[in-house]
Amino acid sequence: MARMVVIYRTPENVEAFNRHYFEIHVPLAKKIPGLRKYEVSDGPVATAAGPSDVHLIGTLHFDDLAAIRKAFASPEGQAAGADRRHFAPDGSGVEMFLFDNREV
């Protein structure tokens, strides 16, 4: 199984971010071929030391890294990637991590 974890910093306009993310971006992303599961953080995101500047974490599950590459090369993946620029335009408010994982 592979994951794509997307970390969004707290935006200037939280209400506008949430509206766009949940009403437009999530429905687009759920159409990405090969997506097995889509999870988002619920409530405040904290660190062991206390509050953080992270607003939301999205975790997308795929079969493997090749499936992630194929998914985001598709028209649906391209549309979701382009849409992300509407609510996180310059990339400074978002980090993405892609990785395979294994149970230990």
C-alpha positions in Angstrom: 0.0 0.0 0.0 1.2 3.5 -0.7 0.1 6.9 0.7 0.1 10.5 -0.4 0.0 12.8 2.6 -0.8 16.4 2.0 -0.3 18.9 4.8 -2.0 22.3 4.6 -0.9 25.2 6.7 -3.6 27.4 8.3 -4.9 29.7 5.5 -5.7 33.3 5.9 -9.4 32.6 5.2 -10.2 29.3 6.9 -13.9 29.4 5.9 -13.1 29.9 2.2 -10.5 27.2 2.3 -12.8 24.7 3.9 -15.7 25.5 1.5 -13.5 25.0 -1.6 -11.7 22.0 -0.2 -14.8 20.0 0.8 -17.2 21.2 -1.9 -14.9 21.2 -4.9 -11.5 19.6 -4.3 -12.6 16.4 -2.4 -15.2 15.5 -5.1 -12.6 16.0 -7.8 -10.0 14.0 -6.0 -12.4 11.1 -5.3 -12.6 10.6 -9.1 -8.9 9.9 -9.4 -8.4 6.4 -10.7 -6.8 4.0 -8.4 -7.7 5.9 -5.2 -8.5 3.3 -2.6 -9.3 5.6 0.4 -9.3 9.3 1.2 -9.0 10.5 4.8 -8.7 14.0 6.3 -7.8 15.1 9.8 -10.7 16.0 12.0 -10.3 18.9 14.4 -7.1 20.7 15.5 -3.7 19.3 14.4 -1.3 19.4 17.2 2.3 18.4 17.9 3.7 16.7 20.9 4.7 20.2 22.1 1.2 21.7 21.6 -0.6 23.5 18.8 0.7 23.7 15.3 0.2 25.9 12.2 -1.3 22.9 10.3 -4.9 23.3 9.4 -5.7 20.0 7.7 -4.0 16.8 6.7 -5.3 14.7 3.8 -4.2 11.1 3.3 -4.8 9.4 0.0 -4.3 5.6 -0.2 -3.2 3.8 -3.4 -1.9 0.3 -4.2 1.7 1.4 -4.7 3.8 4.4 -5.9 3.3 3.4 -9.5 -0.4 3.7 -9.0 0.0 7.2 -7.6 2.1 8.3 -10.6 -0.5 6.8 -13.0 -3.4 8.4 -11.0 -1.9 11.9 -11.2 -1.1 11.5 -14.9 -4.8 10.9 -15.6 -7.2 13.7 -16.6 -8.8 13.4 -13.2 -5.5 13.6 -11.3 -4.5 16.6 -13.4 -7.7 18.3 -12.6 -7.3 17.7 -8.9 -3.7 18.9 -9.0 -4.7 22.1 -10.9 -7.6 22.7 -8.5 -5.2 22.6 -5.5 -3.6 25.8 -6.9 -6.9 27.6 -6.3 -6.8 27.3 -2.5 -3.0 26.8 -2.0 -1.7 28.9 -5.0 2.0 29.4 -4.3 2.8 26.1 -2.7 4.1 27.7 0.5 1.0 26.6 2.4 1.2 22.9 1.4 3.6 20.0 1.7 3.1 16.6 -0.1 4.7 13.3 0.8 4.5 10.1 -1.2 5.6 6.8 0.2 5.1 3.0 0.2 4.4 1.7 3.7 4.5 -1.7 5.4 3.2 -3.1 8.6 5.7 -3.9 11.3 
